[in-house]
Each structure stands twice: as C-alpha cells, then as structure tokens.
C-alpha cells in the first residue's frame, strides 16, 4: 500500500504587533499545488503563525 503524502509550506506575519497580519500556505500533493492565504486587520504575529498551520491542515 502506497502512503499518500501532502507537503505543506506555511508562513504568518504581522506588521506591528498588534497590527495588520497575514498568513499563507502552499500544499503539494504529487504534481498538484494549491495556494491559500488570508489576512486580518488587527491581530498578532503569534495568531497569524497559528492560523497558517491550522488552515494548512484543514485544507488537506
């Protein structure tokens, strides 16, 4: 049985802390690549770092 594997690259950042923040993730499954991202007006760097991982896992 072949193992199915999704590779996820993520990042989150904030300009000011708190301030405007964003997150992004790239999911790769074989030859298929999907990019997802989002932003918040008033957030923290830690919140964006947690959100990027959460959203990346939920998208699989």
N, C-alpha and C positions, 0 to 999 in steps of 0.2 A: 504494500500500500504506500503510495507516494504522499509525502507530507505537503499540505498546502501551506504556503507561507506568504504573508504580506509584509513588506518592508515599509516602515513609516518614518519619515524625517519631519521634525516639528521645530517650531520656534515661536516665542512670545516676547513681546517687548512693550515698553511704556515710555512716553515722553513726558517727563515729570512723574512724580510718584506721591500722591495720585495724579493722574492726568489721562490724556488720550492714549489708548493702548490698542494693540492688535496681536493677532496670532495667525499662524499658517501651518499647514501640513501637506506633505506630498506622500501619497500612498502608491506603492508599486506592487503589482501582482503580475508576475511574468512580464509580458510586453505591454501591459495596461498600466497607465499612470493617471492618477486623479489628484487634482489640487483643490484644497478647500481653505477658506480663510474667513476671518471676521474681525470686528472692531468694537470697541466700547468708548464712550465719551469720557467717563470718569471712573477710572479703575486703577489697579496697582500692577506692578510688574509681576508679583507673585500670582495674582489672579490670572493674568494672561498666560503665564507658564503652565498653570494647572489646566486652564481651558484648552490650550493647544493639545495636550495629551488626551484629555477627555474626549474632545471632538474627533481626534485621530482614531482612537479606539472605537468610538461609536460608528464611524464611517466604514468600518471593515465588515 
